[in-house]
Amino acid sequence: MCGIVGILGREPVARDILEALRRLEYRGYDSAGIATLEDGKLTRVRASGKLRNLEDKLASQPLKGHIGVGHTRWATHGRPTENNAHPHAADKVAVVHNGIIENFRELREELIAKGHVFASETDSEAVAHLVEEELRGGAAPREAVGRALKRLKGAFALVFLFEGEEDLLIGARRGSPLAVGLGPNGAYLGSDALALAPFANQIIYLEEDDWVELSRERAVIRNGADAIVERARKPLQAGSLLVDKGNYRHYMAKEIHEQPEVVGRALAHYLDLAKGTVRLPFELPFDPKALTRVTISACGTAFYAGVVARYWLERFARLPVDIDIASEFRYREAPLAEGGLMIVVSQSGETADTLAALRYAKAEGQHVLAIVNVDTSTIARESEIAAPILAGPEIGVASTKAFTCQLAVFACLALALGRARGVLSEAQEKALVAELIATPALMAQALKNEARVEPLARDVARASSALYLGRGPAYPLALEGALKLKELSYIHAEGYAAGELKHGPIALIDYAMPVIVLAPHDASLEKTVSNLQEVAARGGHLILIGPESARKAAAADLAGFLEMPEEAAGAFAALVYAIPAQLLAYHVAVFMGKDVDQPRNLAKSVTVE
């Protein structure tokens, strides 16, 4: 997760860009850079390390341009060196980028074959050269960017600066946030309101697939179909806080929509995206081949992340996994083999029951790895290894982006252990990593279905109880979906393994009971469809979440269908299918008038037993 900014000013902009980057440094601090137009020519100053290093260079290499772009980097592709720092440039265009370009290798090879010379290891540089290629063909900047955007795969926010264009910045977003700021002294683009607050008095939040031509006097916004659209302008207070709801009604809605970006950031921290392999940011203090069992302990949503992870650890690393709710684990006095691995999971890192489980495991001679969102927390400090999920602040009490970031870290850990234990070949590892890299874009695609969720939510809101069904990793997602509905709407809900339906829950089925089926097109689809048909035969109120192929296979009357991408069918489909489950619970609660961000009786961090 990087921070990007662009400024069209009436005076030199480098100082203001530096100030905006300082407010964005929480998003990345491996390197930073600024590009401006000096007498119409692109000029860049970049530095590795913290932003103060860039500030020092600017003192001796001042930039005087009235238009510019800046970037503070969280390294994904390539090391955190000056050469890999943004902005990246081709002959007549510079770009700053937040996100992941999935198809950069193919683009890079194609452009090299056409004579382009690359100077970095990053995916971002391919975007600059792709737009440059269009410019060489005679396209105007807007046309060049429009054509280039259609060729990019992934989740990203981009801002472009063009040589000779003193009154033009172009920005675009897909899966990563980007906002337009308007003020008396210029026009601005930035990753969030925090960056723009000192300069702008109005803000426009770009929507998914929007792109904007920005001049000092106007902003022309186009959607993904290149049609000009209007987006709401909102007042921007100079005191905007780091945690801002942006263009969303609730913090939870914002956090649901942040998931493509934050999951991409988490993956970039644990993967070598250029090589397509896992690269853990820490050394394991044990021999993975010597492990005979893994124990996972957590509470609530974090526990369900652990249940999903059990499928991955057993499949990819061939490690038996025990998983316990933390409040039960410490009292079972479970025997643990000396030198085993305990994984504890906590968003806050302060969960009392999970901390107690951690301390029990340490006393039993376990290696302890903590998957946490707060790396200064008690659980992080007391663990042998702290694996950050990098979700950023999560204000909504019901966890959303922390859950999917926990899944992302677990997925990377499972692949790393599988490779180290000789279970996965190099080719298998690369194929699975490619699936993970594609996940943020699929999550962004799933978010586009939100308008279809709202009528289903009104339907579910009339029920007094609901069932969620799934198989494989979709089973713990059914548990998590039911938990979200309970937390937010106070409707009773239960999640079940779909194969368990006939062993009791089927007695509950009637026309008034919503049955939500999570059915990715995986190896279990045929059996999931059989369970779905058992519900249909008894007059059940069926809502299917799955691809079109699942709907066709169901051959049943559905009360609702939420279509998911066919591509979200691999080992890590759980990350994508978490989104509709969250959106459904959210919209049910909104329709019912509940306090979405602060449900009754709940706390964000449970620090008592």
N, C-alpha and C positions, 0 to 999 in steps of 0.2 A: 504494500500500500504506500504509494508515493504521494507527494504533494505537488500540485501544479498551479501556476498562476500566469495570467497574461494581462498586460496593462497597455491601454491606449491613452496616453496622457497629453498634457499641454506643456509640460516641462520635462526634464530628464527623469526617467522612470526607474533607474537601477536601484536607487535608495528605497523607493516604495516596494519594488519587487522583493528586495532583501527583507523588508519588514514583513511582507506577506509570507515569505518563506519561513521566517522565524516563527510565525503563528501556525505554520503547517509542519514544523519540524517533528512534532509528535508522530507524523505519518511516515517518517523516514529520515535517517541522518547518516547514511553511508557516504554520500557525496552530494554536491549541489552545483548549480550553474545558472547563468543568465545569458540570454542572447538579446541583443538590440540591433536596430538599424543605425549605423553611423554613416551619415551622408548617403543613405540608401543602401549601404552594404551590410550584409550579415556579419556581426562580430560577436564572438562568444568568450566568456570567462568562466572556467570551471575549476573545481577543486575537489579532491577526495577528502573524506572525513567530515567533521562537523561543519556547520554553517559558518562558524567564525573563520575557518580557513578560506572560504570564499570571500568573506568580508575583508580579510587581510590582502587577498590578491586584488580586489577591487580598489583598495587604497593606492596601489601602485599602477594599476591598469584601469583607470576610471572609464565608465561607459556613459555617454552623454545623449544617447538616443531617446526620443520621446515615445517610442513604442518598443515593447519587449516581452519576452516570456522567461519564466524561471521554473526551477524544479529542485526539489529536495528528495533524495532517492532512498528507497528501501531496495537493496540489490536483489534482483531476480535472475536475469540472464547476465552472466559475466560478473567478474569480481568488482568490488567497490573501488575502482581506480578512476583517475581523472579521465582516462580515455573512454571509459564506459559511462561517465557522468553525462547527464542531459544538460542542455538541449543537444539533440543529435541533428546533424545537418547534411544535406546534399548541396548541390551547387547554389540553388536559389531558394531553398526552403529549409527552415529549422522546425523541429517538433519537440514538444515535451509530452510525456506519456505516463499514465498510471494504468496498470493492468497487465494482461498477458496476451500477446499475439500468438495464437496457437499455430498458425500456418506460416510462421516467419521463415522456417527453413526452406520451404518450397519457394516462397517469394524471393528470398535471398539468392538462391541458386538461379532462379529465372533472371533476376536483375544483374547478377554478376555476368551471366551469359550475354547480356546486352551491353556490357562494358562498364557497369557501375562498380566503383571501388569502395569497399566497406572499411571503416576505421575502428570498429568496436566489436565486442562479442555479444551485443544486446539484440533483443528482438525489436526494440523500438526503432533502431536505425533503418530497418527494412521499410518502415512506414514513410520515412523521409524520402528514401530513394524511389518508393512506389509513386509518391506524388510528383517527385522530380521527373520521373519517366513520362508522366502525363503532361507535365509542363513542356518537356522537350518536344512532345508531339503537337504542340500548339494550343493546348487547353489553357483557359484562364484559371486562376487559382480556385474559384468555386467549383468549376467543372472538374478540375484535377482531384480535389478532395472528394467530391461526390462519387467519382468513379472509383477512387481508391477505397473508400469506406465499404463499398459493395464487395470488395475482394478480401477484406479482413475477417478472420475468424477469431473469436475470443471475447473477453470482457475488457473494456478499456474506456479511458477518457483521454482525449487528445486536444492539444492546442497548437496551431500552425502559425508561423511567422514567415512572410515572403519578402525576398529582396526586392527593393524598389516600391513596395506597397506600404506607404507611410500611414495609411488610415484603414488597415484591414488586419484583423485576426480572425481565424476560423477555429471554432471548437466543436467537438463531437463527443457523444457519450453512448456507451453500450455496456451496461452492467456495472459501471463505475460512475460515481456522481460528478457532476459539473454544473456550476451555477454562473449566471451572468449578473454582474453588478453594474449599476448605473449611478453616476454621481455628477456633481457640478464641474469636476475637473477632469472627467474622462469616463472611460468604459473599461470593464474588467471581466476577467474570467478566473474562476478559482475552484478548487476541490470542495470547499465548503464556505459557509457564511463567515466563519472565523477569519479566514484570509481576507475577505472583502470588507469586513466591518469598519476598518479605519477610513476607508475611501468612499464607499458607496452609500447612498441612502435608499436605494431600491434594489431588490434582488429578484431574479427570475430563475427558478429551478428548472433546468432542462429535463424533459421526460425521456424515457427509454428510446434509444435510436434517434433522438433529436440531434441536429447539428445547426450551428449558428454562424452567420457572417456578421461580424461585429465591427462597427466603425464608431467614431466618437459621438456621432449623432443618432445612430439607430442600430437596432439589432433585428436582423431578419432570420427567423427560426424556421427550419424545415424539419419535417418528420422523416421516418425511414423510407417513405415513398417519394421523398423530395418535394412534397407539397408544402407551401408556406402555411404556417400555423401560428396561432396566438397562444401564448402562455401567460399565466397570471403574474402580475408584478406585485410584490409585497414590500412594505416598508422594512428597512434594515436598520436596527439600532446599533449605535457605535459600541455598545457594551455587550454585543452578542457573545454568548458563552461558548466554550469548547463543545459542550453537549447541546445541540440545537435540534429541534424537531424538523427543521427544514420545511419542506412543502407537505408534511404529513400531519394528520390529525392527532396521532399518538406516537409516543416514542416506539412502541412495539411495531407499528407499521413501518417506521423508518428502519428499525433494526432488521425486520424481515427483508426489506428491500436492499439492505447493505450486504446481504449474504454473498452474492457473487463476488463482490470486491474483497470482503474479509477472508472468505475461503480461499480466494486466489492468493491473498497475502500469506496465509498460513501455509499453503502448498509451496509457495516460492521459498519459504523459510526452510522447508524440509526436503525439497527436491532440487536437483541440478536440472533446471529446465532446458538448458542448451544441450546437455547430454542425454536427457530423458531417463535419468536414474535417480534413486533416492540418495540424499546427502543429509544425514542427521547432523544437527548443529552441536552435537555433544558426543563424547566418547562413552561407550557402554562399559561400565565397570565390572563386567562379567563376560564369560565366553558364551555367546548365544547357542553354540552347539551343545553346551553342557546343560542347558535348561531342560527340565523335564515337565514343568508345569508353570502356568501363569495364574495369578489370582488378581481379580479386579474387584474393587469396592468403591461404591459411590452412593449418592442419594438422588431421588427424583429424576429429573431429566438427564443428569449426568450418568445415572445408573443405566438408563436406556441406551445412552451412547456406548456404554460398556457392553451391553448385550449385543448391539450391532457388531462391535469390535470382536466379540467372541467368534462370530462367523469368519471374520477375516483372519484372525490369528490362527485358528484351527485349520483353515483352508490353505492359507499362503505360507504359514510358518510351521504347520504340522505340530502345534503346541496345544496340549490339553489346557482348557481354561475353566477355572472356577470363578463364578461371579456372585457376589453377595451384596445385598443392601447393607450399607455401612452400620446402620443402627442394630442390625442383627449379627453382623460378622463378629464383633468383638466379644459378644456373649456366648458364641458357639464354642469358644476355645478350640478353634480349628487347628489340627496339627498341620504344620507347614514345614516342608523339607528345607534343611539348611541350604542357603545359597539360592533359593528360589526368587522369583520376581513378583513383587506386588505392585500393581498399578492403581493409584488412587486418582479420582477425577473430581474436580470441584471448580466451578466458575469463580467463586470468590476466593478460594484458597483458605477459607476460615470455617468451613462447615464442621461443626463440633463432632458429629458422629464419624465423619470421614477422617478427621484428625485422630480420633481415638483408634480407628482401624489401622491407620498408618503407624501409630506408636506400638500397637500390638504386633504388627508385622515386623517392625524393627527389632523388637524384643525377641522375636522368633528367628532372627538371623536372616531376614529377607533383604534383598536389594529392593529399594523403593523408588519408583518413578512416578512423579506427580504430573498430571495434565491439568494445567491451571491457566486462568486468564490474568491473574495478578501475580507477577513473578517476585514481588516482595512480601507475599502473604506468608502466614505461619506454615501452611502445608508445603509451600515451595521451599521455605528455608529449612524445614526439617527433613526434606526428602533428599536422597542421594543425587537424583537428577530431577530438575524441573523443566518440563517441556511446555513452553508457552503456546497458547492457542491463538494469540494475536487478534482477538475479536474486537478489541477496543472497548470503551465503556458500554455496558449494557444496562439501560435504565429501566426498561420494562421488567416487572417482577417475573413474569413468565418467560423463561429462557427461549431464545430463538437462534440468534447468530452464534451464541456460545456453543449451542448444541451441534450445529453443523461444523463449526471449527474444531470441536472435540473429535467429531467423526473424521475430519480431514487429517488431524494429527495421528489418530489411531490407524488410519489407512496407511499412512507413510511408515509408521512404526511396524505394522504387520509385514509390509513389503521388505523393509530393511532387515527384519529378523529372518524372513524367508530366504532372502538372498544370502545372508551370513551363515545360515544353517544348511545351505546347499539345496534347499527345496525348490527354489526358483532359479531358472537359468537366466542368463543375461537377456536373452530375447524375451522371455516371459516378463521379466522385470520391466523392460522398456515398453512392452505392450500395455501392461497395467498402469504404468506411469502416464502413458498417453491418454488412457481413460480418465485418470485423475485430472490431468491438465485440461481436458475438455469439459470438466464438471462445472466450473463457474459460468461458462457460456450457456450450458443447459439449464442451470439454475435461473439465469436471466430470462431464458425462453419460458420457463415455467411461470415466472412472475408476470409475464404478459397475459396470462389467463385469468388475472384477478377479477376482471369484470364478469367472468363466467361463474366465479365462486359466489358472488353476492346473492343471486337467486337461490342457489343451493343452501346458503346460510339461512335465508328466511324460512326455508322448508324445515331445516333441522331445528331452528329456534322454537318451533311449535311442539317439539317432542319433549317428553319427560325423561327419556332414556335413549341411549344410542349404543350401537356396537361397532367396533372397528375390527376388521379382519385382515390378516396378511400372512404370507409364508416366507421362510428364509429371513433375510435381513428386513423384509417388510413387516415381519411379526413384531419386533420391538418398535418399529415405526407405528404400528397399530396401537401399541401400549402408549407411546408418546402422544399420538393424536388424541387418544381418549383422555389422557392427562391434561392436555391443553384445553380441551372442551370443558372439562370439569373446572379447571382453574379459572377460566375466563368467563364462562357463561353460567356456571353452577348447575348445569345439566348433568345428571348422572350418566356416565359413559364407561364402558369396559372395552379393553383390547384383548383379542384372542388370536392364537395361532389358528389359521383357517381350518386346519385339519381337526381341531378340537371342537368345531361347531357341533358335530353330531353327538358329542359326549356331554351334552348338557345345555349349552347356551341356545341351541336350536329351539328349546321349549319356550323361549322368550319371543320368538318371531311372530309378529303380526303386522297388519297394514300400517300401524302407527309407529312402528319401531324403525328408525333409520339404521340401515346397515351399510357402513362405509367400507368399501373393499379397496385395498391398495394392491394393484396388480401390474407391476412392471413386466415387460415381456422377457422373462427369464426362464430358467429351466423348470420353474414351479408353476408357470402360467396355466398349463392344462389342468393341474390339480386345483389351483385356485378357482378356475372357471367352474369346475365341478361343484365346489362349495358354494359358489355364487348361485348356481342353478338350484341347489338345495334350498337356498333362501327364497328364490323366485317361486319355486313350486309351492311354497307355504304363504304366498301373498306378501312377502317381505318388501319393505320400502328400500329398494336398492339404490345406492349411489356408488358408481364405479369411478375410481381414479386410476387411469392407465392410458396406454396408447390406443389408437384406433383399432389396431389388431386385436387388442383385448376385448374391445366392445364387440367386434365382429365374432370373436370366438365365444363370447358369452351367450349370444343368441337368446337373450332374455329381455323382458320389458324392464327398463330402467327408469327409476324416478329422477335420476340425475346422472350426468356423465361429465367428468372433467378430463379433457384430453391432455395427455402428457407427451413429450417428445419420444418418438420411437427409439431414438439413439440412447435414451436413458434406460438402458436395458442391461448394462454390464454389471460388474462386481460392485460398483460404487453408486448404484442407482439410489441408494438410501439418501444420499446427500441431496438429490434433486427432489425426491418424493417427500422429503420433510417439508418442503415449501407449501404444497397445497394443504397438507394437514394443518400447518400453522395458519394459513390464510383462512381456512374454513372456520377454525375456532375463533379467530380474531373477528371475522365478519358476523358470526353468530352473536358474539358478545356486543358488538357495536349495535347491531339491530335491536338487541334486547335492552340497550341503554346501560350496560354495565361499565364499571370503571376498569378499562382495559389495562392500563399501566399499573394500577395498584388494586388488584383483586382483594376482596375481603379476606381477612384472617391470614394473609400470606406476607412473608418477608423475603427480600432478595437474598439475604445471607442468614442462614440458620446457625447461630453460634451457641445454641443451647441444645442439650439432648432432649 
